[in-house]
């Protein structure tokens, strides 16, 4: 690969040279060949979608870096899914959501989890105390030892994050 190789051709060459290695690397971490194939494919899709082609001098380092991020996302999603399935396991069959509803709910939960994770810690804590625990803004301020104006600022940021997640 030389300096004038177009990006798509460069990525095709990297795919041909390193896909097998990446798949094996992921299979060892996931313990499942099919999941490894999915994450390997997602790795190359992410590379193709990047606006600026990074330095490809060390393709395996770049591929493993991208794949590690995708693995973290994969494990987070599995944890959200596990928690959700545990929460509905006690429901009687007529009350349980359909497979389609489960998928929609799981997608929404994953978006919410990502949105909360992206918030600064204090904003997330403030937002959850008010929205999930039902504390009033003055109660949140007292519990966290911050001013009411700061609570309102954190809540505004939390609501904006929710709107952006939609």
DSSP file (Angstrom, degrees, kcal/mol; ACC not computed):
  #  RESIDUE AA STRUCTURE BP1 BP2  ACC     N-H-->O    O-->H-N    N-H-->O    O-->H-N    TCO  KAPPA ALPHA  PHI   PSI    X-CA   Y-CA   Z-CA
    1    1 A X              0   0    0      0, 0.0     2,-0.2     0, 0.0     9,-0.0   0.000 360.0 360.0 360.0 129.2    0.0    0.0    0.0
    2    2 A X    >   -     0   0    0      1,-0.0     3,-1.5     0, 0.0     8,-0.0  -0.576 360.0 -94.0-113.0 178.1    1.5    3.4   -1.0
    3    3 A X  T 3  S+     0   0    0      1,-0.3    -1,-0.0    -2,-0.2     0, 0.0   0.701 121.3  50.7 -66.3 -20.8    0.7    7.0   -0.1
    4    4 A X  T 3  S+     0   0    0      2,-0.1     2,-0.3     3,-0.0    -1,-0.3   0.366  76.3 123.2-101.0   6.1   -1.6    7.5   -3.2
    5    5 A X  S <  S-     0   0    0     -3,-1.5     5,-0.1     1,-0.1     0, 0.0  -0.517  70.3-113.9 -66.3 125.8   -3.7    4.4   -2.7
    6    6 A X     >  -     0   0    0     -2,-0.3     4,-2.5     1,-0.1     3,-0.2  -0.260  25.5-112.9 -59.4 150.2   -7.4    5.5   -2.4
    7    7 A X  H  > S+     0   0    0      1,-0.2     4,-2.6     2,-0.2     5,-0.2   0.876 114.6  50.8 -55.3 -44.4   -9.0    4.9    1.0
    8    8 A X  H  > S+     0   0    0      1,-0.2     4,-2.2     2,-0.2    -1,-0.2   0.901 112.9  46.5 -63.6 -39.2  -11.5    2.3   -0.1
    9    9 A X  H  > S+     0   0    0     -3,-0.2     4,-2.2     2,-0.2    -1,-0.2   0.893 111.4  52.0 -68.2 -39.2   -8.7    0.3   -1.8
   10   10 A X  H  X S+     0   0    0     -4,-2.5     4,-2.3     1,-0.2    -2,-0.2   0.915 111.4  46.6 -63.0 -42.6   -6.5    0.7    1.2
   11   11 A X  H  X S+     0   0    0     -4,-2.6     4,-2.9     2,-0.2    -2,-0.2   0.885 109.8  53.7 -68.2 -37.9   -9.3   -0.7    3.5
   12   12 A X  H  X S+     0   0    0     -4,-2.2     4,-2.5    -5,-0.2    -1,-0.2   0.897 109.9  48.5 -61.3 -39.5   -9.9   -3.5    1.1
   13   13 A X  H  X S+     0   0    0     -4,-2.2     4,-2.3     2,-0.2    -2,-0.2   0.916 111.8  48.2 -67.0 -43.0   -6.3   -4.4    1.3
   14   14 A X  H  X S+     0   0    0     -4,-2.3     4,-2.7     2,-0.2     5,-0.3   0.910 111.0  52.4 -62.5 -41.5   -6.3   -4.3    5.1
   15   15 A X  H  X S+     0   0    0     -4,-2.9     4,-2.1     1,-0.2     5,-0.3   0.948 111.6  45.4 -58.9 -49.4   -9.5   -6.4    5.1
   16   16 A X  H  < S+     0   0    0     -4,-2.5     4,-0.3     1,-0.2    -1,-0.2   0.882 119.8  40.9 -62.4 -38.8   -7.8   -9.0    2.9
   17   17 A X  H  < S+     0   0    0     -4,-2.3    -1,-0.2    -5,-0.2    -2,-0.2   0.786 130.0  21.2 -81.1 -28.7   -4.6   -9.0    4.9
   18   18 A X  H  X S+     0   0    0     -4,-2.7     4,-2.7    -5,-0.2     5,-0.2   0.464  89.7  94.1-126.9  -3.1   -6.0   -8.8    8.5
   19   19 A X  H  X S+     0   0    0     -4,-2.1     4,-2.9    -5,-0.3     5,-0.2   0.933  90.8  49.3 -60.5 -45.3   -9.7  -10.0    8.6
   20   20 A X  H  > S+     0   0    0     -5,-0.3     4,-2.3    -4,-0.3    -1,-0.2   0.916 112.3  47.9 -59.5 -44.3   -8.7  -13.6    9.6
   21   21 A X  H  > S+     0   0    0      2,-0.2     4,-2.6     1,-0.2    -1,-0.2   0.936 113.2  48.2 -61.0 -46.7   -6.4  -12.3   12.3
   22   22 A X  H  X S+     0   0    0     -4,-2.7     4,-2.7     1,-0.2     5,-0.2   0.917 110.2  51.5 -62.9 -43.6   -9.1  -10.0   13.7
   23   23 A X  H  X S+     0   0    0     -4,-2.9     4,-2.7    -5,-0.2    -1,-0.2   0.930 112.3  46.0 -58.8 -46.2  -11.7  -12.7   13.6
   24   24 A X  H  X S+     0   0    0     -4,-2.3     4,-2.0     2,-0.2    -1,-0.2   0.909 111.7  52.0 -63.0 -42.3   -9.5  -15.0   15.6
   25   25 A X  H  X S+     0   0    0     -4,-2.6     4,-1.0     1,-0.2    -2,-0.2   0.912 114.3  43.1 -59.7 -44.3   -8.6  -12.3   18.1
   26   26 A X  H  X S+     0   0    0     -4,-2.7     4,-2.8     2,-0.2     5,-0.3   0.878 109.0  57.2 -71.5 -38.3  -12.2  -11.5   18.7
   27   27 A X  H  X S+     0   0    0     -4,-2.7     4,-2.7     1,-0.2     5,-0.2   0.887 104.4  53.1 -60.9 -38.5  -13.2  -15.2   18.9
   28   28 A X  H  < S+     0   0    0     -4,-2.0    -1,-0.2     1,-0.2    -2,-0.2   0.852 114.9  41.6 -64.4 -33.4  -10.8  -15.7   21.7
   29   29 A X  H  < S+     0   0    0     -4,-1.0    -2,-0.2    -3,-0.2    -1,-0.2   0.832 124.7  33.9 -83.0 -33.9  -12.3  -12.8   23.6
   30   30 A X  H  < S-     0   0    0     -4,-2.8    -3,-0.2     2,-0.1    -2,-0.2   0.730  90.0-139.3 -95.2 -24.9  -16.0  -13.6   22.9
   31   31 A X  S  < S+     0   0    0     -4,-2.7     2,-0.4    -5,-0.3    -3,-0.1   0.679  74.6  92.2  73.5  16.5  -15.9  -17.4   22.8
   32   32 A X     >  -     0   0    0     -5,-0.2     4,-2.2    -6,-0.2     5,-0.2  -0.954  62.1-155.1-148.4 122.3  -18.2  -17.4   19.8
   33   33 A X  H  > S+     0   0    0     -2,-0.4     4,-2.3     1,-0.2     5,-0.1   0.872  96.6  52.0 -65.9 -37.9  -17.3  -17.5   16.1
   34   34 A X  H  > S+     0   0    0      2,-0.2     4,-2.1     1,-0.2    -1,-0.2   0.927 111.6  45.4 -67.4 -43.7  -20.5  -15.9   15.0
   35   35 A X  H  > S+     0   0    0      1,-0.2     4,-2.6     2,-0.2     5,-0.2   0.898 112.2  52.9 -65.2 -38.6  -20.3  -13.0   17.4
   36   36 A X  H  X S+     0   0    0     -4,-2.2     4,-2.6     1,-0.2    -2,-0.2   0.906 108.0  50.7 -61.8 -41.4  -16.6  -12.5   16.4
   37   37 A X  H  X S+     0   0    0     -4,-2.3     4,-2.3     2,-0.2    -1,-0.2   0.906 110.8  49.3 -62.9 -41.3  -17.6  -12.4   12.8
   38   38 A X  H  X S+     0   0    0     -4,-2.1     4,-2.5     2,-0.2    -2,-0.2   0.932 113.8  44.4 -63.1 -46.3  -20.2   -9.7   13.5
   39   39 A X  H  X S+     0   0    0     -4,-2.6     4,-2.1     2,-0.2    -2,-0.2   0.882 112.2  52.8 -69.0 -37.0  -17.8   -7.6   15.5
   40   40 A X  H  X S+     0   0    0     -4,-2.6     4,-1.8    -5,-0.2    -1,-0.2   0.936 111.2  46.9 -61.9 -44.7  -15.1   -8.0   12.9
   41   41 A X  H  X S+     0   0    0     -4,-2.3     4,-2.3     1,-0.2    -2,-0.2   0.926 111.2  51.1 -62.6 -43.9  -17.5   -6.9   10.2
   42   42 A X  H  X S+     0   0    0     -4,-2.5     4,-2.5     1,-0.2    -1,-0.2   0.839 105.7  57.9 -61.9 -32.5  -18.6   -3.9   12.4
   43   43 A X  H  X S+     0   0    0     -4,-2.1     4,-2.0     2,-0.2    -1,-0.2   0.933 109.2  42.9 -62.8 -46.1  -14.9   -3.0   12.8
   44   44 A X  H  X S+     0   0    0     -4,-1.8     4,-2.5     2,-0.2    -2,-0.2   0.854 112.2  53.8 -71.2 -33.3  -14.4   -2.7    9.1
   45   45 A X  H  X S+     0   0    0     -4,-2.3     4,-2.2     2,-0.2    -2,-0.2   0.923 108.9  49.6 -63.5 -43.1  -17.7   -0.8    8.7
   46   46 A X  H  X S+     0   0    0     -4,-2.5     4,-0.8     1,-0.2    -2,-0.2   0.903 111.2  49.4 -62.1 -40.8  -16.6    1.7   11.3
   47   47 A X  H >< S+     0   0    0     -4,-2.0     3,-0.6     1,-0.2    -1,-0.2   0.907 111.3  49.1 -64.3 -41.8  -13.3    2.1    9.5
   48   48 A X  H 3< S+     0   0    0     -4,-2.5    -2,-0.2     1,-0.2    -1,-0.2   0.862 111.2  50.1 -65.1 -35.6  -15.0    2.6    6.2
   49   49 A X  H 3< S+     0   0    0     -4,-2.2    -1,-0.2    -5,-0.2    -2,-0.2   0.607  81.2 115.9 -80.7 -11.6  -17.4    5.2    7.7
   50   50 A X    <<  -     0   0    0     -4,-0.8     3,-0.1    -3,-0.6    -3,-0.0  -0.357  64.7-140.4 -62.2 136.7  -14.6    7.2    9.4
   51   51 A X  S    S+     0   0    0      1,-0.2     2,-0.5     2,-0.0    -1,-0.2   0.837  89.1  36.0 -67.8 -32.9  -14.5   10.7    7.8
   52   52 A X  S    S-     0   0    0     -3,-0.0     2,-0.5     0, 0.0    -1,-0.2  -0.982  86.6-126.6-126.8 123.6  -10.7   10.8    7.8
   53   53 A X        -     0   0    0     -2,-0.5     3,-0.1    -3,-0.1    -5,-0.1  -0.550  31.5-137.7 -71.0 119.4   -8.6    7.7    7.1
   54   54 A X        -     0   0    0     -2,-0.5     2,-0.3     1,-0.2    -1,-0.1  -0.138  38.7 -68.8 -70.9 172.8   -6.2    7.4   10.0
   55   55 A X        -     0   0    0      1,-0.1     3,-0.4     2,-0.0    -1,-0.2  -0.478  45.3-162.8 -61.9 122.6   -2.5    6.4    9.6
   56   56 A X    >   +     0   0    0     -2,-0.3     3,-0.6     1,-0.2    -1,-0.1   0.039  56.2 113.5-101.2  26.0   -2.6    2.8    8.5
   57   57 A X  T 3  S+     0   0    0      1,-0.3     2,-0.4     2,-0.1    -1,-0.2   0.831  88.7  31.1 -65.6 -31.8    1.0    2.1    9.3
   58   58 A X  T 3> S+     0   0    0     -3,-0.4     4,-2.0     1,-0.1     3,-0.4  -0.690  72.6 171.5-124.3  75.8   -0.1   -0.3   12.1
   59   59 A X  H <> S+     0   0    0     -3,-0.6     4,-3.1    -2,-0.4     5,-0.2   0.849  76.2  54.0 -60.1 -36.5   -3.4   -1.8   10.8
   60   60 A X  H  > S+     0   0    0      2,-0.2     4,-2.6     1,-0.2    -1,-0.2   0.891 107.9  50.2 -66.8 -36.7   -3.6   -4.4   13.6
   61   61 A X  H  > S+     0   0    0     -3,-0.4     4,-2.0     2,-0.2    -1,-0.2   0.928 114.2  45.3 -63.9 -43.8   -3.3   -1.8   16.3
   62   62 A X  H  X S+     0   0    0     -4,-2.0     4,-2.4     2,-0.2    -2,-0.2   0.937 114.3  48.0 -64.9 -46.7   -6.0    0.3   14.6
   63   63 A X  H  X S+     0   0    0     -4,-3.1     4,-2.8     1,-0.2    -2,-0.2   0.906 112.8  47.8 -62.4 -42.3   -8.3   -2.7   14.1
   64   64 A X  H  X S+     0   0    0     -4,-2.6     4,-2.4    -5,-0.2    -1,-0.2   0.865 110.3  53.2 -68.6 -33.7   -7.9   -3.9   17.7
   65   65 A X  H  X S+     0   0    0     -4,-2.0     4,-1.6    -5,-0.2    -2,-0.2   0.943 113.2  42.5 -63.6 -47.7   -8.5   -0.4   19.0
   66   66 A X  H  X S+     0   0    0     -4,-2.4     4,-1.9     1,-0.2    -2,-0.2   0.929 114.9  50.8 -63.1 -45.6  -11.8   -0.1   17.0
   67   67 A X  H  X S+     0   0    0     -4,-2.8     4,-2.5     1,-0.2    -2,-0.2   0.862 105.0  56.7 -63.7 -36.7  -12.8   -3.7   17.9
   68   68 A X  H  X S+     0   0    0     -4,-2.4     4,-2.3     2,-0.2    -1,-0.2   0.917 107.1  49.2 -61.5 -42.2  -12.1   -3.1   21.7
   69   69 A X  H  X S+     0   0    0     -4,-1.6     4,-2.0     1,-0.2    -1,-0.2   0.903 111.6  48.8 -62.2 -40.7  -14.6   -0.2   21.6
   70   70 A X  H  X S+     0   0    0     -4,-1.9     4,-2.5     2,-0.2    -2,-0.2   0.858 109.0  53.7 -67.4 -35.1  -17.1   -2.3   19.8
   71   71 A X  H  X S+     0   0    0     -4,-2.5     4,-2.9     2,-0.2     5,-0.2   0.910 106.8  51.2 -65.0 -41.7  -16.6   -5.1   22.4
   72   72 A X  H  X S+     0   0    0     -4,-2.3     4,-2.4     1,-0.2    -2,-0.2   0.935 111.7  47.6 -60.2 -45.5  -17.2   -2.7   25.2
   73   73 A X  H  X S+     0   0    0     -4,-2.0     4,-2.5     2,-0.2    -2,-0.2   0.911 111.6  51.6 -59.7 -42.7  -20.5   -1.7   23.5
   74   74 A X  H  X S+     0   0    0     -4,-2.5     4,-2.3     1,-0.2    -2,-0.2   0.927 111.6  45.6 -60.5 -47.6  -21.4   -5.3   23.0
   75   75 A X  H  X S+     0   0    0     -4,-2.9     4,-2.1     2,-0.2    -1,-0.2   0.875 112.0  51.6 -68.1 -37.0  -20.8   -6.2   26.7
   76   76 A X  H  X S+     0   0    0     -4,-2.4     4,-2.5    -5,-0.2    -1,-0.2   0.931 110.2  49.2 -63.2 -44.2  -22.8   -3.1   27.8
   77   77 A X  H  X S+     0   0    0     -4,-2.5     4,-2.8     1,-0.2    -2,-0.2   0.913 110.0  51.2 -61.6 -42.4  -25.7   -4.1   25.6
   78   78 A X  H  X S+     0   0    0     -4,-2.3     4,-2.7     1,-0.2    -1,-0.2   0.886 109.8  50.4 -62.4 -37.8  -25.6   -7.7   27.0
   79   79 A X  H  X S+     0   0    0     -4,-2.1     4,-2.4     2,-0.2    -2,-0.2   0.915 111.6  47.2 -67.1 -42.5  -25.7   -6.3   30.5
   80   80 A X  H  X S+     0   0    0     -4,-2.5     4,-2.4     2,-0.2    -2,-0.2   0.924 113.9  48.5 -62.1 -44.0  -28.7   -4.1   29.7
   81   81 A X  H  X S+     0   0    0     -4,-2.8     4,-2.8     2,-0.2     5,-0.2   0.914 110.7  50.4 -63.5 -43.4  -30.4   -7.0   28.0
   82   82 A X  H  X S+     0   0    0     -4,-2.7     4,-2.2     1,-0.2    -1,-0.2   0.928 112.0  47.2 -60.3 -46.1  -29.7   -9.3   31.0
   83   83 A X  H  X S+     0   0    0     -4,-2.4     4,-1.9     2,-0.2    -1,-0.2   0.902 113.3  48.8 -63.8 -40.8  -31.1   -6.8   33.5
   84   84 A X  H  X S+     0   0    0     -4,-2.4     4,-1.4     2,-0.2    -2,-0.2   0.938 111.1  48.9 -64.4 -47.2  -34.2   -6.2   31.4
   85   85 A X  H  X S+     0   0    0     -4,-2.8     4,-0.8     1,-0.2    -1,-0.2   0.872 110.5  51.9 -63.3 -36.2  -34.9   -9.9   30.9
   86   86 A X  H  < S+     0   0    0     -4,-2.2     3,-0.5    -5,-0.2     4,-0.4   0.890 107.3  53.8 -63.1 -38.7  -34.5  -10.5   34.7
   87   87 A X  H  < S+     0   0    0     -4,-1.9    -1,-0.2     1,-0.2    -2,-0.2   0.773 116.0  37.0 -70.7 -24.7  -36.9   -7.7   35.3
   88   88 A X  H >< S+     0   0    0     -4,-1.4     3,-1.5    -3,-0.2    -1,-0.2   0.448  89.9  94.3-103.9  -0.6  -39.6   -9.2   33.1
   89   89 A X  T 3< S+     0   0    0     -4,-0.8    -1,-0.1    -3,-0.5    -2,-0.1   0.809  82.9  54.5 -61.6 -30.1  -38.9  -12.9   34.0
   90   90 A X  T 3  S+     0   0    0     -4,-0.4    -1,-0.3    -3,-0.2    -2,-0.1   0.573  84.7 109.6 -82.2  -8.4  -41.6  -12.9   36.7
   91   91 A X  S <  S-     0   0    0     -3,-1.5     2,-0.1     1,-0.1     5,-0.1  -0.404  73.9-115.2 -71.1 141.9  -44.4  -11.7   34.4
   92   92 A X    >>  -     0   0    0     -2,-0.1     4,-1.6     1,-0.1     3,-1.1  -0.393  35.4-102.2 -69.2 155.4  -47.1  -14.1   33.4
   93   93 A X  T 34 S+     0   0    0      1,-0.3     3,-0.4     2,-0.2    -1,-0.1   0.859 120.7  51.1 -51.1 -45.6  -47.2  -14.9   29.7
   94   94 A X  T 34 S+     0   0    0      1,-0.2    -1,-0.3     3,-0.0    -3,-0.0   0.806 114.2  45.4 -65.8 -25.4  -50.2  -12.6   28.8
   95   95 A X  T <4 S+     0   0    0     -3,-1.1    -1,-0.2     2,-0.1    -2,-0.2   0.695  91.3 100.4 -87.6 -20.3  -48.4   -9.7   30.5
   96   96 A X  S  < S-     0   0    0     -4,-1.6    -7,-0.0    -3,-0.4     6,-0.0  -0.380  80.8-108.7 -69.8 141.6  -45.0  -10.3   29.0
   97   97 A X        -     0   0    0      1,-0.1    -1,-0.1    -2,-0.1    -2,-0.1  -0.342  35.0-107.2 -67.4 151.4  -44.0   -8.2   26.0
   98   98 A X     >  -     0   0    0      1,-0.1     4,-2.9     4,-0.0     5,-0.2  -0.248  35.3-100.9 -68.8 164.9  -43.9   -9.7   22.6
   99   99 A X  H  > S+     0   0    0      1,-0.2     4,-2.1     2,-0.2     5,-0.1   0.880 126.0  51.0 -56.4 -37.6  -40.5  -10.4   21.0
  100  100 A X  H  > S+     0   0    0      2,-0.2     4,-2.2     1,-0.2    -1,-0.2   0.922 111.4  46.8 -66.4 -43.0  -41.0   -7.3   18.8
  101  101 A X  H  > S+     0   0    0      1,-0.2     4,-2.9     2,-0.2     5,-0.2   0.895 110.0  54.3 -65.4 -39.3  -41.8   -5.2   21.9
  102  102 A X  H  X S+     0   0    0     -4,-2.9     4,-3.0     1,-0.2    -1,-0.2   0.921 108.5  48.9 -59.1 -44.1  -38.9   -6.6   23.8
  103  103 A X  H  X S+     0   0    0     -4,-2.1     4,-2.5     2,-0.2    -1,-0.2   0.924 112.6  47.1 -63.2 -44.4  -36.5   -5.6   20.9
  104  104 A X  H  X S+     0   0    0     -4,-2.2     4,-2.2     2,-0.2    -2,-0.2   0.915 114.5  47.0 -63.0 -42.7  -38.0   -2.0   20.9
  105  105 A X  H  X S+     0   0    0     -4,-2.9     4,-2.8     2,-0.2    -2,-0.2   0.919 111.8  50.6 -65.2 -43.2  -37.7   -1.7   24.6
  106  106 A X  H  X S+     0   0    0     -4,-3.0     4,-2.4    -5,-0.2    -2,-0.2   0.909 109.6  50.4 -62.4 -42.3  -34.2   -3.1   24.6
  107  107 A X  H  X S+     0   0    0     -4,-2.5     4,-2.1     2,-0.2    -1,-0.2   0.922 112.1  47.9 -60.2 -43.8  -33.1   -0.6   21.9
  108  108 A X  H  X S+     0   0    0     -4,-2.2     4,-2.5     1,-0.2    -2,-0.2   0.918 111.1  50.7 -63.6 -43.3  -34.6    2.2   24.0
  109  109 A X  H  X S+     0   0    0     -4,-2.8     4,-2.8     1,-0.2    -1,-0.2   0.889 109.3  51.0 -62.3 -39.3  -32.9    1.0   27.1
  110  110 A X  H  X S+     0   0    0     -4,-2.4     4,-2.3     2,-0.2    -1,-0.2   0.896 110.5  48.7 -65.9 -39.2  -29.5    0.8   25.3
  111  111 A X  H  X S+     0   0    0     -4,-2.1     4,-2.4     2,-0.2    -2,-0.2   0.906 113.0  48.1 -65.4 -40.4  -30.0    4.4   24.1
  112  112 A X  H  X S+     0   0    0     -4,-2.5     4,-2.8     2,-0.2     5,-0.2   0.925 111.2  50.2 -65.2 -44.3  -30.9    5.6   27.6
  113  113 A X  H  X S+     0   0    0     -4,-2.8     4,-2.5     1,-0.2    -2,-0.2   0.915 112.5  47.0 -60.8 -43.3  -27.9    3.8   29.1
  114  114 A X  H  X S+     0   0    0     -4,-2.3     4,-1.8     2,-0.2    -1,-0.2   0.897 112.1  50.6 -65.4 -40.3  -25.6    5.4   26.5
  115  115 A X  H  X S+     0   0    0     -4,-2.4     4,-0.8     2,-0.2    -2,-0.2   0.923 112.7  45.8 -63.7 -44.2  -27.1    8.8   27.1
  116  116 A X  H >< S+     0   0    0     -4,-2.8     3,-0.7     1,-0.2    -2,-0.2   0.902 111.0  52.8 -65.8 -40.5  -26.7    8.5   30.9
  117  117 A X  H 3< S+     0   0    0     -4,-2.5    -1,-0.2     1,-0.2    -2,-0.2   0.839 106.5  54.0 -62.9 -32.9  -23.1    7.2   30.5
  118  118 A X  H 3< S+     0   0    0     -4,-1.8    -1,-0.2    -5,-0.2    -2,-0.2   0.684  91.2  94.3 -77.1 -17.4  -22.2   10.2   28.3
  119  119 A X  S << S-     0   0    0     -4,-0.8     2,-0.0    -3,-0.7    39,-0.0  -0.407  90.5 -99.0 -71.8 148.7  -23.5   12.6   31.0
  120  120 A X     >  -     0   0    0      1,-0.1     4,-2.7    -2,-0.1     5,-0.2  -0.393  40.2-110.8 -59.4 148.6  -21.0   14.1   33.5
  121  121 A X  H  > S+     0   0    0      1,-0.2     4,-2.6     2,-0.2     5,-0.2   0.873 115.7  47.8 -55.1 -44.7  -21.2   12.2   36.8
  122  122 A X  H  > S+     0   0    0      2,-0.2     4,-2.5     1,-0.2    -1,-0.2   0.898 112.5  49.1 -67.7 -39.1  -22.8   15.0   38.8
  123  123 A X  H  > S+     0   0    0      2,-0.2     4,-2.9     1,-0.2    -2,-0.2   0.935 112.7  48.2 -63.1 -45.6  -25.4   15.7   36.1
  124  124 A X  H  X S+     0   0    0     -4,-2.7     4,-2.7     2,-0.2     5,-0.2   0.925 113.0  47.7 -60.7 -46.0  -26.3   12.0   35.9
  125  125 A X  H  X S+     0   0    0     -4,-2.6     4,-2.2    -5,-0.2    -1,-0.2   0.920 114.4  46.3 -62.6 -44.6  -26.6   11.8   39.7
  126  126 A X  H  X S+     0   0    0     -4,-2.5     4,-1.9    -5,-0.2     5,-0.2   0.940 113.9  48.5 -61.8 -48.4  -28.7   14.9   39.9
  127  127 A X  H  X S+     0   0    0     -4,-2.9     4,-3.0     1,-0.2     5,-0.3   0.911 113.1  46.6 -60.6 -46.2  -31.0   13.8   37.0
  128  128 A X  H  X>S+     0   0    0     -4,-2.7     4,-2.2     1,-0.2     5,-1.8   0.871 108.7  54.9 -68.8 -37.0  -31.5   10.3   38.4
  129  129 A X  H  <5S+     0   0    0     -4,-2.2     6,-2.2    -5,-0.2    -1,-0.2   0.907 117.4  37.0 -61.3 -40.1  -32.2   11.5   41.9
  130  130 A X  H  <5S+     0   0    0     -4,-1.9     4,-0.3     4,-0.2    -2,-0.2   0.921 126.3  35.1 -77.8 -44.7  -35.0   13.7   40.6
  131  131 A X  H  <5S+     0   0    0     -4,-3.0    -3,-0.2    -5,-0.2    -2,-0.2   0.883 131.4  23.6 -83.4 -39.6  -36.3   11.5   37.8
  132  132 A X  T  <5S+     0   0    0     -4,-2.2    -3,-0.2    -5,-0.3    -2,-0.1   0.865 129.1  39.4 -95.3 -42.0  -36.0    8.0   39.3
  133  133 A X  S   <S-     0   0    0     -5,-1.8    -3,-0.2     2,-0.1    -4,-0.1   0.626 100.1-130.4 -85.3 -12.1  -36.0    8.5   43.0
  134  134 A X        +     0   0    0     -6,-0.3    -4,-0.2    -4,-0.3     2,-0.1   0.681  47.7 158.7  75.5  18.3  -38.6   11.2   42.8
  135  135 A X        -     0   0    0     -6,-2.2    -1,-0.2     1,-0.1     2,-0.1  -0.466  40.9-119.9 -73.0 146.5  -36.7   13.8   44.9
  136  136 A X     >  -     0   0    0     -2,-0.1     4,-2.6     1,-0.1     5,-0.2  -0.385  30.6-103.5 -76.1 164.0  -37.7   17.4   44.5
  137  137 A X  H  > S+     0   0    0      1,-0.2     4,-2.7     2,-0.2     5,-0.2   0.920 123.5  50.5 -58.2 -44.7  -35.1   19.9   43.3
  138  138 A X  H  > S+     0   0    0      1,-0.2     4,-2.3     2,-0.2    -1,-0.2   0.889 110.9  50.1 -61.1 -35.6  -34.6   21.3   46.9
  139  139 A X  H  > S+     0   0    0      2,-0.2     4,-2.6     1,-0.2    -2,-0.2   0.901 110.6  48.8 -67.8 -39.8  -34.2   17.7   48.2
  140  140 A X  H  X S+     0   0    0     -4,-2.6     4,-2.6     2,-0.2     5,-0.2   0.930 110.9  51.0 -62.8 -44.7  -31.6   16.9   45.5
  141  141 A X  H  X>S+     0   0    0     -4,-2.7     5,-1.9    -5,-0.2     4,-1.3   0.914 112.7  45.9 -59.2 -44.1  -29.8   20.1   46.4
  142  142 A X  H  <5S+     0   0    0     -4,-2.3    -1,-0.2     2,-0.2    -2,-0.2   0.919 113.3  48.6 -66.5 -43.7  -29.7   19.2   50.0
  143  143 A X  H  <5S+     0   0    0     -4,-2.6    -2,-0.2     1,-0.2    -1,-0.2   0.903 120.1  36.5 -64.4 -41.0  -28.6   15.7   49.4
  144  144 A X  H  <5S-     0   0    0     -4,-2.6    -1,-0.2    -5,-0.2    -2,-0.2   0.563 105.8-123.6 -90.5  -8.6  -25.8   16.6   47.1
  145  145 A X  T  <5 +     0   0    0     -4,-1.3     2,-0.3     1,-0.3    -3,-0.2   0.886  69.4 123.0  68.4  38.2  -24.8   19.8   48.9
  146  146 A X      < -     0   0    0     -5,-1.9    -1,-0.3    -6,-0.2    -2,-0.1  -0.825  65.6 -91.5-125.9 166.8  -25.3   22.0   45.9
  147  147 A X     >  -     0   0    0     -2,-0.3     4,-2.0     1,-0.1     5,-0.1  -0.322  30.5-117.0 -76.1 160.3  -27.4   25.1   45.2
  148  148 A X  H  > S+     0   0    0      1,-0.2     4,-2.5     2,-0.2     5,-0.2   0.876 117.4  56.2 -62.2 -38.2  -30.9   24.9   43.7
  149  149 A X  H  > S+     0   0    0      1,-0.2     4,-2.0     2,-0.2    -1,-0.2   0.874 106.5  50.1 -62.3 -36.9  -29.6   26.8   40.7
  150  150 A X  H  > S+     0   0    0      2,-0.2     4,-2.6     1,-0.2    -1,-0.2   0.896 108.6  52.1 -68.9 -40.1  -27.0   24.1   40.1
  151  151 A X  H  X S+     0   0    0     -4,-2.0     4,-2.7     1,-0.2    -2,-0.2   0.941 110.3  48.8 -58.6 -46.6  -29.6   21.4   40.4
  152  152 A X  H  X S+     0   0    0     -4,-2.5     4,-2.4     1,-0.2    -2,-0.2   0.880 110.4  51.0 -62.5 -37.9  -31.7   23.2   37.8
  153  153 A X  H  X S+     0   0    0     -4,-2.0     4,-2.1     2,-0.2    -1,-0.2   0.920 112.2  46.3 -65.4 -44.0  -28.7   23.6   35.5
  154  154 A X  H  X S+     0   0    0     -4,-2.6     4,-2.3     2,-0.2    -2,-0.2   0.894 112.7  50.5 -65.3 -39.4  -27.9   19.9   35.8
  155  155 A X  H  X S+     0   0    0     -4,-2.7     4,-2.8     2,-0.2     5,-0.2   0.906 108.6  51.7 -66.2 -40.7  -31.6   19.0   35.2
  156  156 A X  H  X S+     0   0    0     -4,-2.4     4,-2.3     1,-0.2    -1,-0.2   0.926 111.0  48.3 -60.3 -44.4  -31.7   21.2   32.1
  157  157 A X  H  X S+     0   0    0     -4,-2.1     4,-2.1     1,-0.2    -2,-0.2   0.890 111.6  50.7 -63.4 -38.7  -28.5   19.4   30.8
  158  158 A X  H  X S+     0   0    0     -4,-2.3     4,-1.9     2,-0.2    -2,-0.2   0.912 110.8  47.4 -64.9 -43.1  -30.1   16.0   31.5
  159  159 A X  H  X S+     0   0    0     -4,-2.8     4,-2.3     2,-0.2    -2,-0.2   0.880 110.7  52.3 -67.2 -37.1  -33.3   16.9   29.7
  160  160 A X  H  X S+     0   0    0     -4,-2.3     4,-2.3    -5,-0.2    -1,-0.2   0.900 107.8  51.8 -63.4 -40.5  -31.3   18.2   26.7
  161  161 A X  H  X S+     0   0    0     -4,-2.1     4,-1.9     1,-0.2    -2,-0.2   0.897 109.0  51.3 -62.2 -39.8  -29.4   14.9   26.6
  162  162 A X  H  X S+     0   0    0     -4,-1.9     4,-1.1     1,-0.2    -2,-0.2   0.921 109.8  48.9 -62.9 -44.0  -32.8   13.0   26.6
  163  163 A X  H  < S+     0   0    0     -4,-2.3     3,-0.4     1,-0.2    -1,-0.2   0.889 111.1  49.9 -65.3 -38.0  -34.1   15.1   23.7
  164  164 A X  H  < S+     0   0    0     -4,-2.3    -1,-0.2     1,-0.2    -2,-0.2   0.839 105.1  58.1 -68.3 -31.8  -30.9   14.5   21.8
  165  165 A X  H  <        0   0    0     -4,-1.9    -1,-0.2     1,-0.3    -2,-0.2   0.758 360.0 360.0 -69.6 -23.6  -31.1   10.8   22.4
  166  166 A X     <        0   0    0     -4,-1.1    -1,-0.3    -3,-0.4    -2,-0.2   0.503 360.0 360.0 -72.2 360.0  -34.5   10.8   20.7
